[in-house]
Amino acid sequence: MMQAMADLLYKDLGRMDYLAAVAVQQRIVELKQRGALADVILFVEHPHVYTLGRGGKVANVLAAREVPVIGSSRGGDVTYHGPGQLVVYPLIDLRSKLRRDVHRYLRNLEMSAIRTLKDFGLVLFTA
């Protein structure tokens, strides 16, 4: 039975290799494109890995010999993921009127994370 698109599903994948998590995301996107799945948020912890976005340069990676560097289809430069770090992957339909402006959506998502962390007593440090 198809769920309403207003639904938001979530799944904690635990600790999972980066490429395995990408495969899970690709499968979810395929299901979403067929209209067979609501929006999904995945929670995961990766072993040490650097991801290199489309605009990234390997020269910007610290300790590239000791930690795997994996190319990513996302924008940006270099991102580190590792044990103890919770990574959140929202797999949502951005075609809705509220989400059409991707940059605004990302700013709102970032602000939601900052406010949630503040509710837990963690405050963003800026130098």
C-alpha positions in Angstrom: 0.0 0.0 0.0 1.4 3.4 -1.0 1.9 5.9 1.8 0.9 9.6 1.6 3.9 11.8 0.5 3.4 13.8 3.7 4.8 10.8 5.6 8.4 10.8 6.6 10.1 7.5 7.2 13.4 7.1 9.0 15.9 4.3 9.4 19.0 4.0 11.6 21.5 2.0 9.6 24.0 1.8 12.4 27.6 1.6 11.4 27.9 1.1 7.7 30.6 1.5 5.0 30.2 4.7 3.0 29.7 2.9 -0.4 27.1 0.5 1.2 25.2 3.5 2.5 25.3 5.0 -1.0 23.9 1.8 -2.5 21.0 2.0 0.1 20.3 5.6 -0.9 20.3 4.8 -4.6 17.8 2.0 -4.0 15.5 4.4 -2.0 15.8 7.1 -4.8 14.7 4.5 -7.4 11.7 3.6 -5.3 10.8 7.2 -4.7 11.1 8.0 -8.5 8.5 5.2 -9.1 6.2 6.8 -6.4 6.5 3.7 -4.3 8.1 5.3 -1.2 7.6 8.4 1.0 10.4 10.8 2.0 13.1 9.0 4.0 15.8 10.2 6.5 18.7 7.8 7.1 21.0 7.9 10.1 24.4 6.2 9.8 27.9 6.1 11.2 30.7 5.5 8.8 34.2 4.1 9.4 36.9 6.7 8.6 36.4 8.1 5.1 36.8 11.3 3.1 34.3 12.1 0.4 35.3 14.3 -2.5 32.5 16.4 -4.0 32.3 17.4 -7.6 34.3 20.6 -6.9 36.7 18.8 -4.6 40.5 18.5 -4.9 42.5 15.6 -3.5 45.1 18.2 -2.4 42.6 19.4 0.2 42.4 16.0 1.9 44.4 15.5 5.1 46.0 12.1 5.7 44.8 10.9 2.2 47.1 7.8 2.5 45.7 6.6 5.7 42.0 7.2 5.1 40.0 6.2 2.0 39.0 9.0 -0.4 35.8 8.3 -2.3 34.3 10.5 -5.0 30.8 11.7 -4.5 28.1 13.2 -6.8 27.3 16.0 -4.3 28.6 19.5 -4.7 31.4 20.9 -2.5 34.9 20.0 -1.7 36.0 17.5 1.0 34.0 16.0 3.8 35.3 13.7 6.6 33.1 11.0 8.1 34.2 8.8 11.0 33.3 6.8 14.1 31.2 8.7 16.6 29.8 11.1 14.0 26.1 10.8 13.1 25.5 11.4 9.5 22.0 12.2 8.4 20.9 11.7 4.8 17.5 13.2 3.9 16.1 11.6 0.8 13.2 13.8 0.0 11.2 15.1 -3.0 12.4 18.7 -3.5 9.7 19.4 -6.1 7.2 20.5 -3.4 6.4 24.2 -3.3 8.0 24.5 0.2 11.3 22.9 -1.0 11.7 24.2 -4.5 14.5 26.6 -3.6 17.3 24.0 -2.8 19.6 26.5 -1.2 16.9 27.8 1.1 16.0 24.3 1.9 19.6 23.5 2.9 19.9 26.7 5.0 16.6 25.7 6.8 17.9 22.2 7.3 21.2 23.5 8.7 19.3 25.9 11.1 17.1 23.0 12.2 20.1 21.0 13.1 21.7 24.0 15.0 18.5 24.6 17.0 18.1 20.9 17.8 21.7 20.7 19.1 21.1 23.9 21.1 18.1 22.2 22.7 20.5 19.5 23.9 22.9 22.1 25.3 25.4 22.2 22.4 26.2 25.6 21.0 27.9 26.3 17.7 31.4 27.7 18.2 32.6 30.3 15.8 36.1 31.7 15.9 
